[in-house]
Structure formats: structure tokens, C-alpha cells
């Protein structure tokens, strides 16, 4: 992975926080980007528990020098919360109503 990164490529660890994902992957794998699973993002504006997880995952990733990406943002409130928490990228555009 290191040789490929030297060519300018980046690696992302997808769906972090569910399934077989583990913090050891962040430490051992040469990933550049941590994509937080959408199950934590979908209800972010309404779930204090999800906000705790998302904030903690971001702090760990940033502390290890990784970028974080959020997917499945459902509304403007969620997008604003992600900005406050420190996320700079999102995978899915926020859907807006036509006026």
C-alpha cells in the first residue's frame, strides 16, 4: 500500500463503525481516509447517541492523521452538525426541495 501511496493514490476504509471494522485497522493499515458508516449519519440531527459516535470517530481519525468522510447525509441540520464536529467532506449531497 505504501508504494501505491507514493504514486499519489489514497486508500479509504469504508463503512467504519459496523461489521468487522476495528480501531486496529486505523492503526495497522495505511489508509488515508475513514468513511463513517451511514447508519451513524442518517439520523445525526435527531440522535444524541449518533452524534457522540460520529464526534469520537472523527477525533480518533484526525488524531491519527486521517481524513474523514460522512455518507448518507439526509438533511441540512445533519450537514451543519458535521461541519461543527469537524468533517470536511461528505459523500452524498444533501437533498433539497425544489422551490
C-alpha positions in Angstrom: 0.0 0.0 0.0 2.8 2.4 0.8 4.3 2.0 -2.7 1.0 2.9 -4.3 0.5 5.9 -1.9 3.9 7.2 -3.1 2.4 7.3 -6.6 -0.3 9.7 -5.3 -3.1 7.3 -4.7 -5.1 7.3 -1.5 -6.8 4.4 0.3 -10.2 4.6 2.2 -11.6 2.4 4.8 -15.3 2.2 4.1 -18.3 1.5 6.4 -16.3 2.2 9.5 -18.2 1.6 12.7 -20.1 -1.5 11.7 -19.5 -5.2 10.9 -15.9 -6.3 11.3 -14.4 -2.8 11.4 -12.0 -2.2 14.2 -9.8 0.5 15.5 -6.8 -1.7 14.9 -7.4 -1.2 11.2 -6.8 2.5 11.6 -3.6 1.8 13.4 -2.2 -1.0 11.2 -3.5 -0.3 7.7 -2.0 2.6 5.7 -5.4 4.1 4.9 -5.7 7.9 4.3 -9.5 8.3 4.5 -12.0 6.9 7.0 -15.6 6.7 5.7 -18.0 6.7 8.6 -20.9 4.3 8.0 -24.2 5.9 7.1 -26.0 4.2 9.9 -24.4 6.8 12.2 -25.1 9.7 9.9 -28.7 9.2 8.7 -30.3 10.3 12.0 -27.5 12.6 13.2 -29.7 15.6 13.6 -32.1 13.7 15.8 -29.9 11.2 17.7 -27.6 12.4 20.5 -26.0 8.9 20.6 -25.1 9.1 16.9 -23.5 12.5 17.5 -21.4 11.0 20.3 -20.1 8.2 18.0 -19.6 10.5 15.0 -17.6 13.0 17.0 -15.5 10.3 18.7 -14.7 8.6 15.4 -13.7 11.9 13.8 -11.4 12.7 16.7 -9.7 9.3 16.5 -9.3 9.5 12.7 -8.0 13.1 12.8 -5.7 12.3 15.7 -4.1 9.6 13.5 -3.8 11.9 10.5 -6.7 10.5 8.5 -9.4 12.4 6.6 -13.0 11.6 7.5 -15.9 11.3 5.1 -19.5 11.1 6.0 -22.1 9.3 3.8 -25.9 9.4 3.7 -26.5 12.9 5.0 -30.2 13.3 5.0 -30.8 17.0 5.8 -29.3 20.4 6.3 -29.2 20.0 10.1 -27.0 16.9 9.7 -24.7 18.7 7.3 -24.3 21.6 9.8 -23.6 19.2 12.7 -20.9 17.5 10.7 -19.3 20.9 10.0 -19.3 21.7 13.7 -17.9 18.3 14.6 -15.1 18.8 12.0 -16.0 16.8 9.0 -14.8 18.5 5.8 -16.1 16.0 3.2 -19.4 14.2 2.6 -20.1 11.5 0.1 -23.8 12.2 -0.6 -25.1 15.6 -1.4 -27.9 16.9 0.8 -31.2 16.6 -0.9 -33.1 19.9 -1.2 -36.7 20.6 -2.2 -37.3 22.5 -5.4 -38.8 25.9 -4.9 
